[in-house]
């Protein structure tokens, strides 16, 4: 039987593949090629200096067009020529709606990665219902995100919501708890001049919703209990470059006000392939979000590296981190006492860190591999194509 044609449309914000893209492009690049044995897939993205107009992405044809207002019209023109059975549009409801209007004979799926583009200022509640109603399926990455979509949608939309949790390639990360990894870690810490320091790692964008200001508040308490602690902050406000924003500048002022200069290093933006070596240095990974995270891939990355997580009990994070087993889930508290207490407990107990880290790696291998996500996605595409 001939494999059905499935087109995957990226948001058109970053080149795919790229070490400096957002998590949306990373999800597509990691997942879609793994389902190519069941589907004829093509990926649509934007042009960039580092990628040709057309290329091969692990066996999948990737077509690239000019970024901006002309991107979706160009994609639609090509889709009309190719006539896919299913078009999976990622994180852009308005683009999915335009493609639905232009290709009445194709099934159109909207895959949402966050709440960003189904909330103000991008859309109001009425627009969400209008744009989602024609979709043949809405795929979300967590039960939490599914509940948000359902709350703003009529019954016809709620019945079409499917959950496909994300994954990871564990081979991309060297787990902490092996003799080779520990030896490499010790050598790298010595190279940086951080030998003898206990490392807390933050990875992510420097925007208010990620809660790095919470982490600095907690760190003041951690320093009193663990004077050798060092917080590494790997990220910037934007994907791909280190432009200093008012919020990022405020974090540096907060660090100085709290007299934490000896305990914090801002590493700015780190391309994704280089993150594995940072996780290898960490004793604890902190995810201090204050706004709803639909999923939070950073939790999986830490777990794949065998590093326990201290994360906010918010959004879809509790679907990833098992409280008391692979990490600690914390609520906001005065002075961030709860977050600080969780970090102190882990930093003081290497056996607990190892037990939680190994449990996290096991959890990843059981249910959070890209092979798992790709299989579910492929089955969803096949079902849509046969409807």
C-alpha positions in Angstrom: 0.0 0.0 0.0 1.3 3.4 -0.9 2.4 5.6 2.0 0.1 8.7 2.4 1.7 12.1 1.8 2.0 14.2 4.9 3.3 17.8 4.8 4.7 19.4 8.0 4.7 23.2 8.1 7.1 24.9 10.5 6.1 28.3 12.0 8.6 30.1 9.6 10.5 31.7 12.4 13.8 29.7 12.3 15.6 27.6 9.8 15.2 23.9 10.2 17.5 22.2 11.2 19.5 24.7 13.2 21.4 24.6 16.5 19.8 28.1 17.1 16.2 27.3 16.5 13.3 27.2 19.0 12.0 23.9 20.5 9.3 23.8 17.8 11.8 23.2 15.0 13.8 20.8 17.2 10.7 18.7 17.8 9.9 18.5 14.1 13.5 17.7 13.2 13.8 14.9 15.8 10.4 13.3 15.4 9.2 13.5 11.8 12.1 11.5 10.1 11.5 8.6 12.5 8.0 8.2 11.0 9.1 8.3 7.4 8.9 4.6 7.0 5.1 4.9 7.3 4.6 8.2 5.5 5.8 10.2 2.6 6.8 13.3 4.4 7.9 16.8 3.4 8.9 19.6 5.8 8.4 23.2 4.9 10.5 26.0 6.5 12.3 29.2 5.8 15.6 29.9 4.0 18.8 30.7 5.8 22.4 31.2 5.1 23.2 27.8 6.7 20.8 25.8 4.6 20.0 25.4 0.9 16.5 26.1 -0.5 15.8 22.4 -0.7 17.6 19.8 1.4 17.5 16.4 3.1 16.7 16.2 6.8 17.5 12.6 7.8 15.9 11.3 4.7 13.0 13.7 4.6 12.8 16.4 1.9 12.9 19.9 3.4 11.7 22.8 1.3 12.5 26.4 2.3 11.0 29.7 1.4 11.4 33.4 2.2 10.7 34.4 5.7 7.9 36.9 6.2 4.4 37.6 4.8 5.1 35.6 1.6 6.1 32.4 3.5 2.6 30.8 3.9 1.4 31.8 0.4 4.6 30.1 -1.1 4.0 27.1 1.0 0.3 26.9 -0.1 1.3 27.1 -3.7 3.7 24.1 -3.3 1.1 22.2 -1.3 -1.4 22.6 -4.1 1.1 21.0 -6.5 2.0 18.2 -4.2 -1.5 17.4 -3.0 -0.8 15.9 0.4 -3.4 13.8 2.2 -2.6 15.6 5.5 -1.0 18.9 6.4 0.4 19.3 9.9 0.9 23.0 10.8 2.9 23.7 13.9 2.0 26.4 16.4 0.3 28.9 14.0 -3.5 28.7 14.1 -3.9 31.5 11.5 -1.6 29.7 9.0 -3.4 26.4 9.6 -6.7 28.1 8.9 -5.4 29.7 5.6 -4.1 26.3 4.5 -7.5 24.7 5.3 -9.2 27.3 3.1 -6.7 26.8 0.3 -6.7 22.9 0.3 -10.2 21.7 0.9 -9.3 18.2 -0.2 -6.5 17.7 2.4 -6.9 17.0 6.0 -5.4 19.8 8.1 -3.9 19.2 11.6 -2.8 22.0 14.0 0.0 21.0 16.4 0.2 23.3 19.3 3.4 23.6 21.4 2.3 26.3 23.8 -0.5 28.6 24.8 1.3 31.6 23.2 -0.6 31.8 19.9 -4.1 30.9 21.3 -4.1 33.7 23.8 -3.9 37.5 23.7 -2.4 39.5 22.2 -2.4 37.1 19.3 -6.0 35.8 19.5 -9.1 36.4 21.6 -11.4 33.6 22.6 -13.8 34.0 19.7 -10.9 33.9 17.2 -9.5 30.7 18.8 -12.9 28.9 18.3 -13.2 30.2 14.7 -9.7 29.1 13.7 -9.7 25.8 15.4 -13.2 24.6 14.3 -12.2 23.7 10.7 -9.2 21.6 11.9 -9.4 17.9 11.4 -7.3 17.3 14.5 -5.5 19.4 17.2 -2.4 17.8 18.6 -1.0 19.1 22.0 2.1 18.0 23.9 0.5 17.7 27.4 -2.8 17.0 29.0 -2.5 20.5 30.5 -2.3 22.2 27.1 -5.2 20.0 26.0 -7.3 21.3 28.8 -6.5 24.9 27.9 -7.5 24.4 24.3 -10.7 22.6 25.4 -11.7 25.4 27.8 -11.7 28.0 25.0 -13.3 25.7 22.3 -16.7 24.3 21.4 -17.5 20.6 21.7 -16.6 19.8 18.1 -13.0 21.0 18.7 -12.7 19.3 22.1 -13.5 16.0 20.5 -10.6 16.4 18.0 -7.8 17.1 20.6 -5.1 14.4 20.8 -2.0 14.4 23.2 1.4 13.5 21.9 4.0 14.0 24.6 7.5 14.9 23.5 10.7 12.9 23.7 14.5 13.0 23.6 17.4 11.1 22.2 19.1 9.8 25.4 22.3 9.2 23.4 22.7 13.0 23.1 23.4 13.2 26.8 26.1 11.4 28.8 24.5 10.4 32.1 26.3 11.7 35.2 26.6 8.5 37.1 29.3 6.6 35.2 33.0 6.5 35.9 33.7 8.0 32.4 31.2 10.8 32.9 32.4 11.6 36.4 36.1 11.7 35.2 35.2 14.0 32.3 33.1 16.2 34.6 35.9 16.6 37.1 38.3 17.6 34.3 35.9 20.2 32.9 35.2 21.7 36.3 39.0 22.0 36.8 39.4 23.7 33.4 36.8 26.3 34.3 38.2 26.8 37.8 35.1 25.4 39.4 36.5 22.3 41.1 34.9 21.7 44.5 31.8 23.7 43.5 28.3 22.2 43.6 26.5 23.2 40.4 22.9 24.4 39.9 22.0 24.8 36.2 19.3 26.9 34.6 18.7 26.5 30.9 16.2 28.6 29.0 15.2 32.0 27.8 15.7 35.0 30.1 12.1 36.3 30.1 9.9 37.0 33.2 7.7 33.9 32.7 10.7 31.6 33.1 11.2 32.8 36.7 15.0 33.3 36.9 14.3 36.1 39.4 12.7 33.4 41.6 15.8 31.3 41.3 18.1 34.1 42.4 15.9 34.7 45.4 16.2 31.1 46.3 19.9 31.0 45.8 20.5 33.5 48.5 19.2 30.9 51.0 21.1 28.1 49.3 24.4 29.9 49.7 23.9 30.1 53.5 23.6 26.3 53.6 26.0 25.4 50.7 28.6 28.2 50.5 30.3 26.4 47.5 27.2 26.5 45.3 27.5 27.9 41.8 24.5 28.8 39.6 25.1 28.6 35.8 22.5 30.5 33.8 22.6 29.4 30.2 20.3 31.5 28.1 19.3 34.8 26.6 16.1 36.6 25.9 16.0 35.5 22.3 16.9 32.3 20.4 20.2 32.6 18.7 21.7 35.8 20.1 22.6 37.6 23.3 20.9 41.0 23.0 20.5 42.4 26.5 16.9 43.2 27.4 15.6 45.2 30.5 14.6 41.9 32.2 18.0 40.3 31.5 19.7 43.5 32.8 17.5 43.4 35.9 18.7 39.9 36.7 22.3 41.1 36.8 21.3 44.0 39.1 19.4 41.5 41.3 22.5 39.3 41.5 24.6 42.3 42.7 22.0 43.5 45.1 21.8 40.1 46.7 25.6 39.9 46.7 25.7 36.7 44.7 28.5 37.6 42.3 30.7 34.8 43.5 27.8 32.3 43.1 26.4 33.1 39.6 27.7 32.8 36.1 25.7 34.2 33.1 26.7 32.0 30.1 24.4 33.8 27.7 23.0 31.9 24.7 24.2 28.3 24.3 23.4 26.5 21.0 21.4 23.3 21.8 24.1 20.8 20.8 26.5 22.3 23.4 23.9 22.0 26.2 24.8 18.3 26.8 28.1 19.3 28.2 26.5 21.7 30.6 24.1 19.2 32.0 27.0 16.9 32.6 28.4 19.6 35.0 25.2 20.0 36.9 24.3 18.5 40.3 20.7 20.0 40.1 18.7 21.5 37.2 16.3 24.3 38.2 13.1 25.1 36.2 11.6 28.0 38.2 8.8 29.0 35.8 6.1 31.3 36.9 3.9 31.1 33.8 2.4 27.9 32.5 4.8 25.7 30.7 2.9 23.4 28.3 5.6 20.7 28.6 9.2 21.8 29.2 11.8 19.9 27.3 14.5 21.1 29.6 13.1 18.7 32.3 13.6 15.7 29.9 17.1 16.9 29.0 18.2 17.0 32.6 16.6 13.6 33.3 18.4 12.1 30.3 21.6 13.4 31.7 20.9 11.8 35.1 20.4 15.1 36.8 17.5 15.6 39.3 15.2 18.5 38.7 13.7 21.2 41.0 10.8 22.6 39.0 7.7 24.7 39.5 4.5 22.8 40.0 2.8 24.5 37.1 1.4 23.7 33.6 2.5 20.4 32.1 5.7 20.0 34.2 4.0 17.6 36.7 3.3 15.3 33.7 7.1 15.0 33.2 8.7 15.3 36.6 7.7 12.7 39.2 7.7 14.5 42.6 10.0 12.9 45.0 11.2 10.3 42.5 12.9 12.2 39.5 12.9 15.6 41.2 11.0 18.0 43.4 8.0 20.1 42.4 7.7 23.4 44.3 5.2 26.1 44.7 6.0 29.9 45.1 6.7 30.7 48.7 8.0 33.8 50.6 11.6 34.3 49.7 11.3 31.1 47.6 11.9 29.0 50.8 10.4 25.9 49.2 12.6 26.0 46.1 15.7 26.7 48.2 14.9 23.8 50.6 14.6 21.4 47.7 17.9 22.5 46.2 19.7 22.3 49.6 18.4 18.8 50.2 19.7 17.6 46.9 23.1 19.4 47.1 23.7 18.0 50.5 22.9 14.4 49.6 24.9 12.9 46.7 23.2 9.5 47.1 19.8 11.1 46.8 20.9 13.0 43.7 22.2 9.8 42.1 19.0 7.9 43.0 16.8 10.6 41.5 19.0 11.1 38.5 19.0 7.4 37.7 15.2 7.3 38.1 14.9 10.2 35.7 17.0 8.5 33.1 14.8 5.3 33.5 11.7 7.4 33.1 13.0 8.9 29.9 13.8 5.5 28.5 10.4 4.1 29.4 8.1 6.7 27.9 9.9 9.9 26.7 11.9 8.8 23.6 11.5 10.4 20.2 10.7 7.0 18.9 7.6 6.9 21.2 6.4 10.4 20.0 7.1 9.6 16.4 5.1 6.4 16.5 2.1 8.2 18.0 2.4 11.0 15.5 2.6 8.6 12.6 -0.5 6.8 13.8 -2.4 10.1 14.1 -1.4 11.0 10.5 -2.4 7.6 9.1 -5.8 7.9 10.9 -6.3 11.4 9.4 -5.3 10.3 5.9 -7.8 7.4 6.0 -10.8 9.5 7.3 
